[in-house]
Amino acid sequence: MTAATADPQDAPAPLTISGAALRRGDRELWAGLDLEVAPGELIAVLGPSGSGKTTLLRAILGLEPLSAGSITALGAPVHHRGNRRIGYLPQARPLPRETAMRGRDLVALGVDGHRFGLPLPRRRDRQRVEELIEAVGARSFADQPVGVLSGGEQQRLRVGQALADDPRLLLCDEPLTSLDLANQQAVVRLIDDHRKTGAAVLLVTHDINPVLGKVDRILYIANGRFTLGTPKDVLTSPVLTDLYGAPVFVLRAGDRLVVVGAPDAEASHHHHDHEAHA
């Protein structure tokens, strides 16, 4: 079968993790991790602060060496040089108010970062920037300095930057933190629209509620252990109690989940938000 007529089902999985382990000093964050992410699948990564969620993303990006096992992304072993077909969406931290670059400049960094700043970028690069600005709904603020934009507006631009190369694997690290409900929904919708093109998504979050209806599986990491399964299978009182080794209760309030009793609840990372606290 030629490449032109190859069945998409024969393509390698966007992400395969085999027997992976990772240590920080003398502490093992997790070990024996096997995970294969299918095209179009969205997996949420949950767990307390310090459990190794962000470190997992860094390992997939080739920025953190494993202590055991292997990671294959888009059919190739990960390496420190990176892969432009892997998109990365960071946490929504506001840029300083004095940041002078325009919104479109932030998006352009994802299109051709090594030429950022030249006055005459290639026509196809300009066209791609315009397509991305339109796709993320940033037309009305694309020419404003990013420092004066709201956190939600900045995060929409970061989504455009992350999608610049139409990544087949998208890694999201707490992309909804500090966003209001409307902007959370907007960013989730953008991520989900990209997933529907067949891209695989791995999304680290402290609050499952904004993405609960989109998630296919959950990887929950705690106490150097992990569990993997559907939200219905993982987000239960018995499963999380076993994972933490302490009583944990999963409560449902309408279409929302609240986890009570996790040992590090003071870090406010477990699936609660303002409505849940109320």
C-alpha beads as a LAMMPS data file, in Angstrom:
LAMMPS data file: protein, C-alpha beads

278 atoms
277 bonds

1 atom types
1 bond types

-500.0 500.0 xlo xhi
-500.0 500.0 ylo yhi
-500.0 500.0 zlo zhi

Masses

1 110.0

Atoms # bond

1 1 1 0.000 0.000 0.000
2 1 1 1.470 3.357 -0.992
3 1 1 1.691 6.356 1.313
4 1 1 -0.973 8.118 -0.752
5 1 1 -3.476 5.312 -0.186
6 1 1 -2.427 4.234 3.324
7 1 1 -5.227 3.649 5.784
8 1 1 -5.124 6.310 8.565
9 1 1 -5.736 3.470 11.013
10 1 1 -2.256 2.167 10.129
11 1 1 -0.617 5.392 11.328
12 1 1 1.307 5.177 14.605
13 1 1 -0.397 6.340 17.774
14 1 1 0.286 10.049 18.436
15 1 1 1.736 9.143 21.826
16 1 1 3.009 5.878 23.293
17 1 1 4.564 5.677 26.765
18 1 1 6.057 2.329 27.771
19 1 1 7.278 1.327 31.233
20 1 1 8.089 4.926 32.036
21 1 1 9.468 6.037 35.384
22 1 1 10.707 9.399 36.557
23 1 1 12.631 10.416 39.640
24 1 1 13.389 13.763 41.223
25 1 1 16.473 13.286 43.353
26 1 1 15.765 10.310 45.614
27 1 1 11.986 10.589 45.124
28 1 1 10.173 8.523 42.531
29 1 1 7.297 10.531 41.036
30 1 1 5.829 7.574 39.169
31 1 1 6.939 4.287 37.641
32 1 1 5.615 1.595 35.321
33 1 1 3.512 4.020 33.301
34 1 1 2.101 2.559 30.084
35 1 1 -0.106 4.831 28.025
36 1 1 -1.147 4.896 24.386
37 1 1 -3.147 7.898 23.215
38 1 1 -5.254 7.441 20.084
39 1 1 -5.903 10.077 17.410
40 1 1 -8.763 12.320 18.488
41 1 1 -8.544 11.224 22.123
42 1 1 -8.504 13.692 25.015
43 1 1 -6.892 12.493 28.221
44 1 1 -7.001 14.626 31.370
45 1 1 -4.083 14.309 33.792
46 1 1 -5.094 14.932 37.413
47 1 1 -3.375 14.754 40.759
48 1 1 -2.054 16.837 43.647
49 1 1 0.656 19.440 43.305
50 1 1 4.076 17.833 43.027
51 1 1 2.763 14.508 41.755
52 1 1 4.581 14.847 38.424
53 1 1 1.843 16.025 36.043
54 1 1 3.814 18.877 34.489
55 1 1 6.972 16.772 34.601
56 1 1 5.184 14.200 32.454
57 1 1 4.502 16.856 29.818
58 1 1 8.128 17.977 29.990
59 1 1 9.246 14.384 29.446
60 1 1 7.015 14.133 26.356
61 1 1 8.545 17.386 25.075
62 1 1 12.017 15.911 25.567
63 1 1 12.896 18.373 28.332
64 1 1 12.977 15.867 31.196
65 1 1 14.828 12.535 30.892
66 1 1 13.042 9.410 32.078
67 1 1 14.709 7.224 34.684
68 1 1 13.257 4.169 32.925
69 1 1 11.101 3.315 29.931
70 1 1 10.482 5.178 26.696
71 1 1 8.225 7.738 25.045
72 1 1 7.360 7.763 21.353
73 1 1 5.547 10.808 20.007
74 1 1 4.190 10.958 16.453
75 1 1 6.086 7.818 15.523
76 1 1 9.525 8.904 16.766
77 1 1 11.374 8.746 20.105
78 1 1 11.260 12.079 21.899
79 1 1 14.439 14.135 21.938
80 1 1 15.550 17.467 23.341
81 1 1 15.381 19.252 19.983
82 1 1 11.600 19.177 20.069
83 1 1 9.031 18.479 17.378
84 1 1 7.008 21.235 15.725
85 1 1 4.063 18.859 15.264
86 1 1 3.711 18.715 19.049
87 1 1 1.767 21.744 20.261
88 1 1 2.141 23.125 23.765
89 1 1 -0.356 25.325 25.598
90 1 1 0.963 26.624 28.935
91 1 1 -0.807 27.777 32.048
92 1 1 -2.757 31.028 31.668
93 1 1 -0.328 33.349 33.450
94 1 1 -0.980 37.011 32.552
95 1 1 1.787 38.708 30.616
96 1 1 3.223 41.902 32.177
97 1 1 1.222 45.005 31.361
98 1 1 4.269 46.632 29.789
99 1 1 4.639 43.830 27.224
100 1 1 4.634 45.757 23.964
101 1 1 4.100 43.044 21.345
102 1 1 0.714 42.907 19.695
103 1 1 -1.666 39.997 19.896
104 1 1 -0.847 38.932 16.346
105 1 1 2.870 38.965 17.217
106 1 1 2.240 36.419 19.976
107 1 1 0.452 34.146 17.503
108 1 1 3.224 34.684 14.937
109 1 1 5.785 33.229 17.356
110 1 1 4.153 29.862 16.762
111 1 1 4.196 30.250 12.980
112 1 1 7.853 31.115 12.571
113 1 1 9.477 32.078 15.829
114 1 1 13.027 32.179 14.528
115 1 1 12.122 35.004 12.161
116 1 1 9.935 36.916 14.619
117 1 1 10.542 40.648 14.370
118 1 1 11.457 40.910 10.701
119 1 1 9.356 43.580 8.989
120 1 1 8.451 41.507 5.934
121 1 1 7.539 37.918 6.860
122 1 1 6.651 35.526 4.085
123 1 1 3.152 35.835 2.629
124 1 1 2.133 32.322 3.663
125 1 1 3.214 33.081 7.229
126 1 1 1.059 36.209 7.282
127 1 1 -1.861 34.241 5.916
128 1 1 -1.442 31.542 8.549
129 1 1 -1.379 34.137 11.337
130 1 1 -4.619 35.639 10.024
131 1 1 -6.229 32.183 9.858
132 1 1 -5.255 31.460 13.458
133 1 1 -6.458 34.833 14.726
134 1 1 -9.810 34.175 13.097
135 1 1 -9.978 30.613 14.419
136 1 1 -9.471 31.636 18.061
137 1 1 -11.827 34.612 17.870
138 1 1 -9.101 37.203 18.416
139 1 1 -9.842 39.532 15.496
140 1 1 -11.100 42.371 17.704
141 1 1 -7.934 42.545 19.829
142 1 1 -5.209 41.156 17.543
143 1 1 -3.573 44.565 17.078
144 1 1 -3.641 45.617 20.719
145 1 1 -0.592 45.255 23.005
146 1 1 -0.892 41.892 24.738
147 1 1 -0.074 43.439 28.120
148 1 1 -3.398 45.299 28.212
149 1 1 -5.497 42.268 27.248
150 1 1 -7.428 40.164 29.734
151 1 1 -6.132 36.764 30.815
152 1 1 -8.756 35.066 28.658
153 1 1 -7.816 37.086 25.585
154 1 1 -4.136 36.321 26.119
155 1 1 -4.910 32.620 26.469
156 1 1 -6.868 32.584 23.220
157 1 1 -3.790 34.002 21.511
158 1 1 -1.649 31.305 23.128
159 1 1 -4.049 28.694 21.737
160 1 1 -3.480 30.189 18.287
161 1 1 0.271 30.007 18.841
162 1 1 0.040 26.361 19.978
163 1 1 -2.013 25.380 16.922
164 1 1 0.227 27.157 14.414
165 1 1 1.683 23.963 12.946
166 1 1 -1.578 21.983 13.143
167 1 1 -0.101 19.704 15.843
168 1 1 -1.183 16.074 15.869
169 1 1 -0.357 15.971 19.571
170 1 1 -1.377 18.878 21.796
171 1 1 -0.061 19.152 25.366
172 1 1 -1.929 21.530 27.680
173 1 1 -0.566 22.452 31.109
174 1 1 -3.254 23.982 33.342
175 1 1 -4.593 26.070 30.436
176 1 1 -7.712 27.214 32.320
177 1 1 -6.131 28.482 35.543
178 1 1 -7.244 32.011 36.542
179 1 1 -9.781 32.246 33.701
180 1 1 -13.408 33.121 34.325
181 1 1 -16.103 30.656 33.328
182 1 1 -16.795 32.227 29.926
183 1 1 -13.127 32.183 28.923
184 1 1 -12.689 28.660 30.289
185 1 1 -15.509 27.535 28.016
186 1 1 -14.011 29.385 25.049
187 1 1 -10.571 27.804 25.509
188 1 1 -12.062 24.332 26.063
189 1 1 -14.080 24.738 22.880
190 1 1 -10.944 25.647 20.900
191 1 1 -9.054 22.641 22.281
192 1 1 -11.993 20.352 21.570
193 1 1 -12.391 21.669 18.010
194 1 1 -8.751 20.810 17.360
195 1 1 -9.203 17.357 18.886
196 1 1 -12.040 16.757 16.434
197 1 1 -9.541 17.100 13.557
198 1 1 -7.924 13.872 14.802
199 1 1 -5.283 15.369 17.085
200 1 1 -4.570 13.705 20.418
201 1 1 -4.728 15.931 23.505
202 1 1 -3.120 15.469 26.914
203 1 1 -4.458 18.100 29.316
204 1 1 -3.141 18.674 32.840
205 1 1 -5.734 20.328 35.045
206 1 1 -6.561 20.858 38.711
207 1 1 -10.298 21.170 37.965
208 1 1 -11.923 18.477 35.845
209 1 1 -15.304 20.181 35.681
210 1 1 -14.740 22.510 32.692
211 1 1 -13.572 19.588 30.508
212 1 1 -15.494 16.697 32.056
213 1 1 -17.890 16.372 29.114
214 1 1 -15.011 16.239 26.607
215 1 1 -12.645 13.823 28.351
216 1 1 -12.247 10.253 27.076
217 1 1 -9.938 8.981 29.830
218 1 1 -8.289 10.244 32.998
219 1 1 -4.747 9.587 34.188
220 1 1 -4.771 10.280 37.934
221 1 1 -1.360 10.443 39.634
222 1 1 -0.899 10.545 43.422
223 1 1 1.573 9.207 45.989
224 1 1 3.882 7.826 43.305
225 1 1 1.015 5.732 41.934
226 1 1 -1.514 6.245 39.180
227 1 1 -4.762 4.946 37.787
228 1 1 -6.044 5.202 34.230
229 1 1 -9.592 4.860 32.944
230 1 1 -12.790 6.627 31.984
231 1 1 -14.043 9.454 34.210
232 1 1 -16.822 7.183 35.425
233 1 1 -14.291 4.518 36.446
234 1 1 -11.629 6.776 37.989
235 1 1 -13.557 9.539 39.728
236 1 1 -15.092 7.435 42.477
237 1 1 -14.633 7.466 46.225
238 1 1 -13.205 3.891 46.408
239 1 1 -10.677 4.414 43.580
240 1 1 -9.324 7.715 44.904
241 1 1 -9.315 6.457 48.494
242 1 1 -7.147 3.549 47.374
243 1 1 -4.893 5.835 45.329
244 1 1 -4.314 8.290 48.180
245 1 1 -4.309 5.732 50.960
246 1 1 -6.698 7.962 52.897
247 1 1 -10.474 8.547 52.869
248 1 1 -11.501 10.576 49.817
249 1 1 -15.091 11.313 48.842
250 1 1 -16.318 12.202 45.360
251 1 1 -19.529 14.188 45.500
252 1 1 -21.784 15.141 42.605
253 1 1 -23.575 18.486 42.590
254 1 1 -25.671 18.547 39.439
255 1 1 -23.233 18.177 36.556
256 1 1 -20.210 19.061 38.708
257 1 1 -17.821 17.003 40.808
258 1 1 -16.252 17.917 44.135
259 1 1 -13.484 15.842 45.698
260 1 1 -13.313 16.062 49.493
261 1 1 -10.642 14.740 51.854
262 1 1 -7.593 14.581 49.583
263 1 1 -4.489 14.931 51.818
264 1 1 -3.319 18.137 50.126
265 1 1 -6.710 19.855 49.953
266 1 1 -5.121 23.066 51.193
267 1 1 -3.448 23.409 47.793
268 1 1 -6.944 23.950 46.288
269 1 1 -6.272 21.830 43.248
270 1 1 -8.953 19.181 43.441
271 1 1 -11.852 19.745 41.117
272 1 1 -13.388 22.563 43.074
273 1 1 -14.140 26.041 41.912
274 1 1 -16.084 28.999 43.287
275 1 1 -19.468 27.371 42.725
276 1 1 -18.365 24.153 44.392
277 1 1 -17.066 25.972 47.460
278 1 1 -20.322 27.871 47.704

Bonds

1 1 1 2
2 1 2 3
3 1 3 4
4 1 4 5
5 1 5 6
6 1 6 7
7 1 7 8
8 1 8 9
9 1 9 10
10 1 10 11
11 1 11 12
12 1 12 13
13 1 13 14
14 1 14 15
15 1 15 16
16 1 16 17
17 1 17 18
18 1 18 19
19 1 19 20
20 1 20 21
21 1 21 22
22 1 22 23
23 1 23 24
24 1 24 25
25 1 25 26
26 1 26 27
27 1 27 28
28 1 28 29
29 1 29 30
30 1 30 31
31 1 31 32
32 1 32 33
33 1 33 34
34 1 34 35
35 1 35 36
36 1 36 37
37 1 37 38
38 1 38 39
39 1 39 40
40 1 40 41
41 1 41 42
42 1 42 43
43 1 43 44
44 1 44 45
45 1 45 46
46 1 46 47
47 1 47 48
48 1 48 49
49 1 49 50
50 1 50 51
51 1 51 52
52 1 52 53
53 1 53 54
54 1 54 55
55 1 55 56
56 1 56 57
57 1 57 58
58 1 58 59
59 1 59 60
60 1 60 61
61 1 61 62
62 1 62 63
63 1 63 64
64 1 64 65
65 1 65 66
66 1 66 67
67 1 67 68
68 1 68 69
69 1 69 70
70 1 70 71
71 1 71 72
72 1 72 73
73 1 73 74
74 1 74 75
75 1 75 76
76 1 76 77
77 1 77 78
78 1 78 79
79 1 79 80
80 1 80 81
81 1 81 82
82 1 82 83
83 1 83 84
84 1 84 85
85 1 85 86
86 1 86 87
87 1 87 88
88 1 88 89
89 1 89 90
90 1 90 91
91 1 91 92
92 1 92 93
93 1 93 94
94 1 94 95
95 1 95 96
96 1 96 97
97 1 97 98
98 1 98 99
99 1 99 100
100 1 100 101
101 1 101 102
102 1 102 103
103 1 103 104
104 1 104 105
105 1 105 106
106 1 106 107
107 1 107 108
108 1 108 109
109 1 109 110
110 1 110 111
111 1 111 112
112 1 112 113
113 1 113 114
114 1 114 115
115 1 115 116
116 1 116 117
117 1 117 118
118 1 118 119
119 1 119 120
120 1 120 121
121 1 121 122
122 1 122 123
123 1 123 124
124 1 124 125
125 1 125 126
126 1 126 127
127 1 127 128
128 1 128 129
129 1 129 130
130 1 130 131
131 1 131 132
132 1 132 133
133 1 133 134
134 1 134 135
135 1 135 136
136 1 136 137
137 1 137 138
138 1 138 139
139 1 139 140
140 1 140 141
141 1 141 142
142 1 142 143
143 1 143 144
144 1 144 145
145 1 145 146
146 1 146 147
147 1 147 148
148 1 148 149
149 1 149 150
150 1 150 151
151 1 151 152
152 1 152 153
153 1 153 154
154 1 154 155
155 1 155 156
156 1 156 157
157 1 157 158
158 1 158 159
159 1 159 160
160 1 160 161
161 1 161 162
162 1 162 163
163 1 163 164
164 1 164 165
165 1 165 166
166 1 166 167
167 1 167 168
168 1 168 169
169 1 169 170
170 1 170 171
171 1 171 172
172 1 172 173
173 1 173 174
174 1 174 175
175 1 175 176
176 1 176 177
177 1 177 178
178 1 178 179
179 1 179 180
180 1 180 181
181 1 181 182
182 1 182 183
183 1 183 184
184 1 184 185
185 1 185 186
186 1 186 187
187 1 187 188
188 1 188 189
189 1 189 190
190 1 190 191
191 1 191 192
192 1 192 193
193 1 193 194
194 1 194 195
195 1 195 196
196 1 196 197
197 1 197 198
198 1 198 199
199 1 199 200
200 1 200 201
201 1 201 202
202 1 202 203
203 1 203 204
204 1 204 205
205 1 205 206
206 1 206 207
207 1 207 208
208 1 208 209
209 1 209 210
210 1 210 211
211 1 211 212
212 1 212 213
213 1 213 214
214 1 214 215
215 1 215 216
216 1 216 217
217 1 217 218
218 1 218 219
219 1 219 220
220 1 220 221
221 1 221 222
222 1 222 223
223 1 223 224
224 1 224 225
225 1 225 226
226 1 226 227
227 1 227 228
228 1 228 229
229 1 229 230
230 1 230 231
231 1 231 232
232 1 232 233
233 1 233 234
234 1 234 235
235 1 235 236
236 1 236 237
237 1 237 238
238 1 238 239
239 1 239 240
240 1 240 241
241 1 241 242
242 1 242 243
243 1 243 244
244 1 244 245
245 1 245 246
246 1 246 247
247 1 247 248
248 1 248 249
249 1 249 250
250 1 250 251
251 1 251 252
252 1 252 253
253 1 253 254
254 1 254 255
255 1 255 256
256 1 256 257
257 1 257 258
258 1 258 259
259 1 259 260
260 1 260 261
261 1 261 262
262 1 262 263
263 1 263 264
264 1 264 265
265 1 265 266
266 1 266 267
267 1 267 268
268 1 268 269
269 1 269 270
270 1 270 271
271 1 271 272
272 1 272 273
273 1 273 274
274 1 274 275
275 1 275 276
276 1 276 277
277 1 277 278
